[in-house]
């Protein structure tokens, strides 16, 4: 199966570029399982299932935490079977879950309790297959084909992902249409995901060493100009990685980013509505934020081959601080600009840190287990975020206190990050 349907060595250029393109497409295809994709369907689920916003947020919390607890096993599957098989299986599973979610109203009509249980299971399946397994397999596969030029590869991947994720809400709105055909939209998206699974079977490939090649291909000979931190080091096991200070500071930084971005994205219509702005204005915020994210991620990814990752993490934490303060004082004007800039910086740096950190600091041999555990922590943050923000709003009437809390955590992590260097080899 390694050479089916063709041997990558027969390609007249470095096959890593095809892996980069295929893996990028895989990341974009995970959008239905990401909060940015789910958020478009949130209000439709509320209306048709008869659930409150807090109940739906709780279902999302439980489903996402269950997904996070499952990701450790997904990482082990990646190490054992490779990104190709895991990605194909994850895509097919996500397609099934999308169809299941599309028929929920008929399964749980007039039964709020049954609706809550059913949508919780759906959120678990969607988050685990999309945000979890498909993302992990696609991202890790690309990172294994590049080493000293990993940042450069991430820059190329980041541009497409940023625009893909940010264009998704409007694309999904268009598929839903003015009549609110959200069920048909999810079914159509599921067919697209199945088509992608076929493409993944054809073009995805596991480690370059499996095909008699080396990471970076011809570029490996020109890697001497990169930063010493990018040089291959020893392979850490997951227990060894968890005993390092750097692992937990970076993991906590990604957790905060996941929590804040997910909470803000999940409740975007409600947050802007509280500030007197329309649903169209809320959804429209993603495109300018994507433009900022693309510039930030491209520049940061290129720089990551030449500087320490902790400096890029500090930029992400600064973005979290700006986004949080802007959300706390959202009323149009300058705070909206702060939301765009803060979101863009966080999203841009998130792609770099979640992709580059683990193989650079801890090696590729146990990448699936380490990245799976770290991703589980991030996913746990994405689970808590929507419920935390909606709970605070229920208690106080606004989202401001929750946003100010995330701003304070960003400042603490910024101080801790100053000592988060590459673990001793």
C-alpha positions as CSV (number, residue, x, y, z in Angstrom):
1,X,0.0,0.0,0.0
2,X,3.0,2.4,0.4
3,X,3.3,2.8,-3.3
4,X,-0.4,2.6,-4.2
5,X,-1.5,3.9,-6.7
6,X,2.0,5.2,-7.6
7,X,5.5,5.3,-6.2
8,X,6.3,8.8,-4.9
9,X,10.0,8.4,-5.9
10,X,8.9,8.4,-9.6
11,X,7.6,12.0,-9.3
12,X,10.2,14.3,-11.0
13,X,10.4,16.6,-8.0
14,X,10.4,16.4,-4.2
15,X,7.2,14.6,-3.2
16,X,7.0,16.6,0.0
17,X,5.4,19.4,-2.1
18,X,2.5,17.1,-3.0
19,X,2.2,16.1,0.7
20,X,2.2,19.7,1.6
21,X,-0.7,20.4,-0.8
22,X,-2.7,17.3,0.2
23,X,-2.1,17.9,3.9
24,X,-3.2,21.5,3.6
25,X,-6.4,20.4,1.8
26,X,-7.0,17.9,4.7
27,X,-6.7,20.7,7.3
28,X,-9.2,22.8,5.3
29,X,-11.6,19.8,5.1
30,X,-11.7,19.6,8.9
31,X,-13.6,22.9,9.0
32,X,-17.0,21.2,9.5
33,X,-15.6,19.8,12.8
34,X,-14.0,23.1,13.8
35,X,-15.8,25.7,15.9
36,X,-15.7,28.1,13.0
37,X,-17.7,25.7,11.0
38,X,-20.1,24.6,13.8
39,X,-20.9,28.2,14.7
40,X,-22.8,28.8,11.5
41,X,-25.3,26.1,12.4
42,X,-25.6,27.0,16.1
43,X,-28.7,29.1,16.0
44,X,-30.5,26.6,13.7
45,X,-29.8,23.8,16.2
46,X,-31.1,26.0,19.0
47,X,-34.4,26.6,17.2
48,X,-35.0,23.1,15.8
49,X,-34.0,21.1,18.9
50,X,-35.6,23.4,21.4
51,X,-32.5,23.9,23.5
52,X,-31.2,27.0,25.3
53,X,-27.9,28.5,24.4
54,X,-26.4,27.3,27.7
55,X,-27.7,23.8,27.1
56,X,-26.2,23.7,23.6
57,X,-22.9,25.1,25.0
58,X,-22.9,22.3,27.6
59,X,-23.5,19.7,25.0
60,X,-20.6,21.2,23.0
61,X,-18.4,21.1,26.1
62,X,-19.2,17.4,26.9
63,X,-18.7,16.4,23.3
64,X,-15.4,18.2,22.9
65,X,-14.0,17.0,26.2
66,X,-14.9,13.4,25.2
67,X,-13.1,14.1,22.0
68,X,-10.1,15.4,23.9
69,X,-10.0,12.3,26.0
70,X,-10.0,10.1,22.9
71,X,-7.1,12.0,21.1
72,X,-4.4,10.2,23.0
73,X,-5.4,6.9,21.4
74,X,-5.6,8.7,18.1
75,X,-2.0,9.8,18.4
76,X,-1.0,6.2,19.1
77,X,-2.9,5.1,16.0
78,X,-1.0,7.7,14.0
79,X,2.3,6.3,15.2
80,X,1.3,2.8,14.4
81,X,-0.6,3.2,11.1
82,X,0.5,6.5,9.7
83,X,-1.3,9.6,8.6
84,X,-2.7,8.2,5.4
85,X,-4.9,5.6,6.9
86,X,-5.9,7.7,9.9
87,X,-6.9,10.7,7.6
88,X,-9.0,8.5,5.3
89,X,-10.8,6.9,8.3
90,X,-11.3,10.3,9.9
91,X,-12.8,11.8,6.8
92,X,-15.3,9.0,6.3
93,X,-16.3,9.1,9.9
94,X,-16.9,12.9,9.7
95,X,-19.1,12.4,6.7
96,X,-21.3,9.9,8.6
97,X,-21.5,12.3,11.6
98,X,-22.6,15.2,9.4
99,X,-25.4,13.2,8.0
100,X,-26.4,12.1,11.5
101,X,-26.5,15.7,12.7
102,X,-28.6,16.8,9.7
103,X,-31.4,14.4,10.7
104,X,-31.3,15.2,14.5
105,X,-34.6,17.2,14.5
106,X,-36.5,14.2,13.2
107,X,-34.8,11.9,15.7
108,X,-35.4,14.1,18.7
109,X,-38.6,16.0,17.8
110,X,-40.4,17.5,20.9
111,X,-38.0,15.8,23.3
112,X,-35.4,18.3,24.7
113,X,-33.6,15.7,26.8
114,X,-33.2,13.3,23.9
115,X,-32.2,16.2,21.7
116,X,-29.5,17.2,24.2
117,X,-28.1,13.6,24.4
118,X,-28.2,13.2,20.6
119,X,-26.5,16.5,19.8
120,X,-23.8,15.8,22.5
121,X,-23.0,12.5,20.7
122,X,-22.9,14.4,17.4
123,X,-20.6,17.0,18.7
124,X,-18.3,14.3,20.1
125,X,-18.1,12.5,16.7
126,X,-17.7,15.8,14.8
127,X,-14.9,17.1,17.0
128,X,-13.1,13.8,17.3
129,X,-13.1,13.1,13.6
130,X,-12.7,16.6,12.2
131,X,-10.9,18.8,14.7
132,X,-9.1,15.8,16.2
133,X,-8.1,12.9,14.0
134,X,-8.2,14.6,10.5
135,X,-6.3,17.6,11.7
136,X,-3.7,15.6,13.6
137,X,-3.0,13.2,10.8
138,X,-2.8,15.9,8.1
139,X,-0.6,18.3,10.1
140,X,1.8,15.6,11.4
141,X,2.2,14.1,8.0
142,X,3.3,17.4,6.5
143,X,5.6,18.1,9.5
144,X,7.3,14.7,9.0
145,X,8.3,15.5,5.4
146,X,10.1,18.7,6.4
147,X,12.7,19.2,9.2
148,X,15.1,22.2,9.0
149,X,12.6,23.8,6.6
150,X,9.5,23.0,8.6
151,X,8.7,26.7,9.2
152,X,8.8,27.4,5.5
153,X,6.4,24.5,4.8
154,X,4.1,25.8,7.6
155,X,4.1,29.3,6.0
156,X,2.8,27.9,2.7
157,X,0.3,25.7,4.5
158,X,-0.8,28.5,6.8
159,X,-1.9,30.9,4.0
160,X,-4.4,28.4,2.5
161,X,-5.7,27.3,5.9
162,X,-6.3,30.9,7.2
163,X,-8.3,31.8,4.1
164,X,-10.1,28.5,4.0
165,X,-11.1,28.7,7.6
166,X,-12.1,32.3,7.4
167,X,-14.1,31.9,4.1
168,X,-15.9,28.8,5.5
169,X,-18.7,30.7,7.4
170,X,-19.7,32.7,4.4
171,X,-19.5,29.6,2.2
172,X,-21.6,27.6,4.6
173,X,-24.1,30.5,4.8
174,X,-24.4,30.4,1.0
175,X,-25.0,26.6,1.0
176,X,-27.7,27.0,3.6
177,X,-29.3,29.7,1.5
178,X,-31.9,32.3,2.4
179,X,-34.5,29.7,3.3
180,X,-32.4,28.2,6.1
181,X,-31.8,24.8,4.6
182,X,-29.1,23.9,7.1
183,X,-29.9,20.1,7.1
184,X,-29.4,19.9,3.3
185,X,-26.2,21.9,3.7
186,X,-24.6,19.4,6.1
187,X,-25.6,16.5,3.8
188,X,-24.0,18.2,0.8
189,X,-20.8,18.9,2.8
190,X,-20.7,15.3,3.8
191,X,-20.5,14.3,0.1
192,X,-17.6,16.7,-0.4
193,X,-15.8,15.1,2.6
194,X,-16.2,11.6,1.1
195,X,-14.7,12.9,-2.2
196,X,-11.7,14.2,-0.1
197,X,-11.2,10.8,1.5
198,X,-10.6,9.3,-2.0
199,X,-8.1,12.0,-2.7
200,X,-6.3,11.3,0.6
201,X,-6.0,7.7,-0.3
202,X,-4.3,8.6,-3.5
203,X,-2.0,11.4,-2.5
204,X,-1.3,11.1,1.3
205,X,2.0,9.4,2.2
206,X,3.6,8.6,5.5
207,X,7.3,9.3,6.5
208,X,9.7,10.0,3.6
209,X,12.0,7.3,5.0
210,X,9.4,4.8,4.1
211,X,10.0,5.6,0.5
212,X,13.7,5.9,0.5
213,X,13.7,9.7,0.8
214,X,14.8,12.2,3.5
215,X,12.9,15.2,5.0
216,X,13.3,18.5,3.1
217,X,14.5,16.6,0.0
218,X,17.0,18.8,-2.0
219,X,16.6,21.6,0.5
220,X,18.3,19.5,3.2
221,X,21.7,20.4,1.9
222,X,21.1,24.2,2.4
223,X,19.8,24.0,5.9
224,X,23.0,25.3,7.6
225,X,21.6,28.9,7.7
226,X,18.7,28.1,10.0
227,X,18.6,28.5,13.8
228,X,20.4,25.9,15.9
229,X,17.0,25.2,17.6
230,X,15.8,23.6,14.3
231,X,18.6,21.0,14.2
232,X,17.3,17.4,14.7
233,X,17.6,16.3,18.3
234,X,16.9,13.2,20.2
235,X,13.4,11.7,20.2
236,X,11.6,12.2,23.5
237,X,8.9,9.8,24.6
238,X,5.6,11.2,25.8
239,X,6.4,10.7,29.5
240,X,9.8,12.5,29.0
241,X,8.1,15.4,27.1
242,X,5.6,15.8,29.9
243,X,8.4,16.2,32.5
244,X,9.7,19.3,30.8
245,X,8.8,22.9,31.7
246,X,8.7,24.0,28.1
247,X,6.0,21.4,27.2
248,X,3.6,22.7,29.7
249,X,4.1,26.4,29.0
250,X,3.5,25.9,25.3
251,X,0.6,23.5,26.0
252,X,-1.0,26.1,28.3
253,X,-0.5,28.8,25.7
254,X,-2.2,26.8,23.0
255,X,-5.0,25.9,25.5
256,X,-5.7,29.6,26.1
257,X,-5.7,30.2,22.4
258,X,-8.1,27.4,21.8
259,X,-10.4,28.4,24.6
260,X,-10.6,32.1,23.6
261,X,-10.9,31.6,19.8
262,X,-13.5,28.9,20.3
263,X,-15.6,30.8,22.8
264,X,-15.5,34.0,20.7
265,X,-16.3,32.1,17.4
266,X,-19.0,29.9,18.9
267,X,-20.9,33.0,20.4
268,X,-19.8,35.5,17.7
269,X,-23.4,36.3,16.7
270,X,-24.5,36.7,20.3
271,X,-21.4,38.8,21.3
272,X,-21.9,41.2,18.4
273,X,-25.7,41.2,19.0
274,X,-25.1,42.4,22.6
275,X,-23.0,45.2,21.1
276,X,-25.9,46.2,18.8
277,X,-24.4,44.7,15.6
278,X,-26.0,42.4,13.1
279,X,-25.4,38.7,12.2
280,X,-23.9,39.8,8.9
281,X,-21.5,42.1,10.7
282,X,-20.5,39.3,13.0
283,X,-19.9,36.7,10.3
284,X,-18.1,39.3,8.2
285,X,-15.4,39.8,10.8
286,X,-13.6,36.6,9.8
287,X,-12.4,37.7,6.4
288,X,-10.4,40.8,7.5
289,X,-9.1,38.8,10.5
290,X,-7.9,36.2,8.0
291,X,-6.0,38.8,6.1
292,X,-4.1,39.7,9.2
293,X,-3.6,36.0,10.1
294,X,-2.2,35.2,6.7
295,X,0.5,38.0,7.0
296,X,1.3,37.1,10.6
297,X,1.5,33.3,9.9
298,X,3.6,33.7,6.7
299,X,6.1,36.0,8.4
300,X,6.1,34.0,11.6
301,X,6.5,30.7,9.9
302,X,9.4,32.0,7.8
303,X,11.0,33.5,11.0
304,X,10.5,30.2,12.9
305,X,13.4,28.6,11.0
306,X,15.7,31.4,12.3
307,X,14.5,32.3,15.8
308,X,13.4,30.6,19.0
309,X,9.7,29.6,19.1
310,X,9.1,31.3,22.5
311,X,9.3,34.7,20.8
312,X,6.5,33.7,18.4
313,X,4.5,32.4,21.4
314,X,4.9,35.8,23.1
315,X,3.3,37.4,20.0
316,X,0.4,35.0,20.2
317,X,-0.1,35.8,23.9
318,X,-0.1,39.6,23.0
319,X,-2.8,38.9,20.4
320,X,-4.8,37.0,23.1
321,X,-4.5,40.1,25.4
322,X,-5.7,42.5,22.6
323,X,-8.6,40.3,21.5
324,X,-9.8,39.8,25.1
325,X,-9.8,43.5,26.0
326,X,-11.5,44.3,22.7
327,X,-14.3,41.8,23.4
328,X,-14.7,43.2,26.9
329,X,-15.4,46.7,25.5
330,X,-17.0,45.8,22.2
331,X,-19.3,48.6,21.0
332,X,-18.1,49.3,17.4
333,X,-15.2,51.5,16.3
334,X,-11.8,50.8,17.8
335,X,-12.8,47.7,19.7
336,X,-13.8,46.0,16.4
337,X,-10.4,46.8,15.0
338,X,-8.9,45.3,18.1
339,X,-11.0,42.1,17.6
340,X,-9.7,41.8,14.0
341,X,-6.1,42.4,14.9
342,X,-6.1,40.2,18.0
343,X,-8.0,37.4,16.2
344,X,-5.6,37.6,13.3
345,X,-2.4,37.5,15.5
346,X,-3.8,34.6,17.6
347,X,-5.0,32.6,14.6
348,X,-1.7,33.2,12.7
349,X,0.5,32.2,15.5
350,X,-1.7,29.3,16.6
351,X,-1.0,27.5,13.3
352,X,2.7,27.8,13.7
353,X,2.9,26.8,17.4
354,X,0.6,23.8,17.1
355,X,2.4,22.5,14.0
356,X,6.1,23.2,14.6
357,X,6.6,23.0,18.4
358,X,6.3,19.3,19.1
359,X,8.5,17.9,16.3
360,X,11.1,20.6,16.8
361,X,11.4,20.2,20.6
362,X,10.7,16.4,21.0
363,X,11.5,14.7,17.6
364,X,9.5,12.7,15.1
365,X,9.7,9.1,16.5
366,X,6.8,9.6,19.0
367,X,5.2,12.6,17.3
368,X,1.8,11.1,17.2
369,X,1.6,10.4,20.9
370,X,3.1,13.7,21.9
371,X,1.1,15.8,19.5
372,X,-2.0,13.8,20.3
373,X,-1.6,14.5,24.0
374,X,-0.9,18.2,23.4
375,X,-3.8,18.5,21.0
376,X,-6.1,16.9,23.6
377,X,-5.1,19.7,26.0
378,X,-5.9,22.3,23.3
379,X,-9.2,20.6,22.5
380,X,-10.1,20.6,26.2
381,X,-9.7,24.4,26.1
382,X,-11.9,24.6,23.1
383,X,-14.5,22.6,25.0
384,X,-14.4,24.9,28.1
385,X,-14.5,28.1,26.2
386,X,-18.1,28.3,24.9
387,X,-19.6,27.0,28.2
388,X,-17.4,29.4,30.2
389,X,-18.4,32.4,28.2
390,X,-22.1,31.5,28.1
391,X,-22.1,30.7,31.8
392,X,-20.6,34.1,32.7
393,X,-23.1,35.8,30.5
394,X,-26.0,34.0,32.3
395,X,-24.6,35.2,35.6
396,X,-23.6,38.8,34.7
397,X,-25.6,39.6,31.6
398,X,-22.4,40.2,29.5
399,X,-19.4,38.4,28.2
400,X,-17.0,41.1,29.6
401,X,-15.9,39.3,32.8
402,X,-14.9,36.2,30.9
403,X,-12.9,38.2,28.4
404,X,-11.1,40.1,31.1
405,X,-10.2,36.8,32.8
406,X,-8.6,35.5,29.6
407,X,-6.7,38.7,29.3
408,X,-5.2,38.2,32.8
409,X,-4.2,34.6,32.0
410,X,-2.4,35.8,28.9
411,X,-0.3,38.2,30.9
412,X,0.7,35.4,33.3
413,X,1.7,33.1,30.5
414,X,3.6,35.9,28.8
415,X,5.9,36.1,31.9
416,X,6.3,32.3,32.1
417,X,7.1,32.0,28.4
418,X,10.3,34.0,28.8
419,X,12.0,30.8,30.2
420,X,10.5,28.3,27.7
421,X,13.5,27.3,25.7
422,X,14.1,24.0,23.8
423,X,14.5,21.2,26.3
424,X,18.1,19.9,26.9
425,X,19.0,17.2,24.4
